[in-house]
């Protein structure tokens, strides 16, 4: 028999052939072969070994290496997360092969959300690109770098639809629209898993957070969700389904409750829907410590009860708590949990290990020991050119009065702001194994772009915030933000003096990365007072003012919009962010990104999203009426709508042409427009298709995104863009919870954002 093993294993181990050795004979990576293999393996396992497979342990102060070694020896660990170096991973896998009875390999996981060592723009920024090829490239490179570190799984993509900008984790998702999020999630899964998660440079995905986490009440993290079944299925669940249909092997269970039942205790969600209706065969994993949290949710009386509920509800693997190993043996002994239920959960864990190829080679993502990089953080391991290109595609031009941008590479430019030279903040949250010292700040990017041509002056101008409570919060677990100890007035005076020496001002303002993160919900969406004071003072100089935003959520920017001659949304743009932003500022790249989420005028408008339901008393700003649905004390509608973004050129969209005026049952029609570049330079734009069901058995949204296409046009060039409209685009969940397409009239809207479209209509028979 030919044994498949790594060089390091062959050198370090001398094992007599046993059943355990037979685990690592060549296996066909098919569902049928997997089921036979796993069934045989389960019969060899003790109850304690099965329970051990259900434990996901975090490397850290609470679990030192000595404790991990002991747990491995006794078969008490199924997987490890939060270690990202080959040498550490190799040691733990070696311990499994040397010390454990059955030598069932561990898998290793990490939060690779928008890059591993090369940090790409945050997912909300990736969605702004409206470019599936760019998203796929991010997925492929992220998987390559993660696998090259020895990892087998990532806790990504996050496909929680969110219309709640107060929620800090909106930065990790793809925005407010289910259709766009589904397309992004599907693309990311396919790119990261490749043809097989067993391939050398692929990793298995674990889509999160299942389910509805983006709809937490008040935008407060870990809060509850109360939602009708229709809204659930029409607006929130489809991105998870799309990612699972794309082959995601894992699902991370959400921390929130759904209609009073925590997701970790929700058998309808994890069994009826996920397993029975959607036919999911992979692994479900609790979020960090979520099982013990069932006690505080008020649905479990004690830790033992929490374990019983979670396991019986369909949670296979317990992330970072000891409760499964402590209480499951007794629960089985007392017939409160059946061994069949343990077998089912263990089977799911073993299934994904099989699909990862670990039973063919436990070291498949490690390679031979001699291949380990001498410098884990070596510059040669980064993909800078790709990161720069994707970041440029993710930058949204929100305002450009009198063609303030692009800037000239001449004269004197004042770069001012607390985020202008922050290597940590430009990376954003969940930046995996990225090293801040390797990231390019805006200051560095602008200096590189203007070297020998223009003078760039810099002043910090203000701290991100002067609120000591927020400063302490951001630096609670690690130093996240640098606070300049000088008095605020001194920083401001220095900034104004610097600005007065310049021809134009670029102000880099927004949020520190820790302000748009897990556990970073905000009740106020305006810039902190320290930064608004800075912008007011800079505006008073009379110099042209370009505001560069760095942030992880939609902000309320009414004053900033008034102050700015040009306004650029760069989000957190990653390792090459400074170069990418400079490329756009100086016109080396023509911006083409579009917002994947609406920007409110104030927090009082929330929720505000483009695909809302109509009302019996709609507000019309052209003919205001008192007794209509609106706010009387502020302008209505978003400051910047979904799908919005400008360019350094201009585009014209023709009227919509339909291939037919009626669509037959289960038929299709084509909707076309011709887009022309009417400006002075080549540029890309995103053509967007929206539909509206005018009369149905239930109120339907005023418009819904159903297609988009990114096109590049030279000056004067035209291109006809055609969208096929099939019956699936007309379907919705009715009052009886049936997915139907009802006969009637449909509006077709095509444009370059959700607010300004060319319209037509057809009849579905």
Secondary structure, DSSP 8 states (H G I E B T S, - for coil): ------HHHHHH------HHHHTTS----SHHHHHHHHHHHHHH--HHHHHHTTEEEE-BTTB-HHHHHHHHHTT--SEEES---HHHHHHHHHHHHHHSSS----EEEE--SS-SSS----HHHHHHHT-HHHHHHHHHHHHHHHHHTT--EE---B------TTSGGGGGS--S-HHHHHHHHHHHHHHHHTT-TTSTT--EEEEEEETTGGG-GGG-TT--B---HHHIIIIISHHHHHHHHTT--EEEE-SSEETTEEGGG-HIIIIIIIIIIT---SEEE--TTTTTHHHHHTS-SSHHHHHHHHHHHT--BEES-SHHHHHHHHHHHTTSS-HHHHHHHHHHHHHHHHHTTTTT-TTTTT--GGGS-SSTT-GGG--HHHHHHHHHHT-EEEEEGGG--S--SSSEEEEESTTTT-TTGGG-S--TT--GGGS--HHHHHHHHHTTT-EEEEE--S-S---HHHHHHHTSSS--S----S-HHHHHHHHHHHHHTSSEEEEEEE--GGGSSTT---S--S--HHHHHHHHHHHTT-SEEEEEEE-SS----HHHHHH-SEEEE-----TTHHHHHHHHHTTSS------SS-B-SSGGG-S--TT-B--TT---GGG--TTSSS-SSS--S-SB-TT--B-SS-EEE---EES-SEE-TT-EEEEEEEEEE-SSS-EEEEEEEEEEESS-SS--BS-EEEEEEEEEE-TT-EEEEEEEEEGGGG-EE-TTS-EE--SEEEEEEEESSSSSEEEEEEEE-
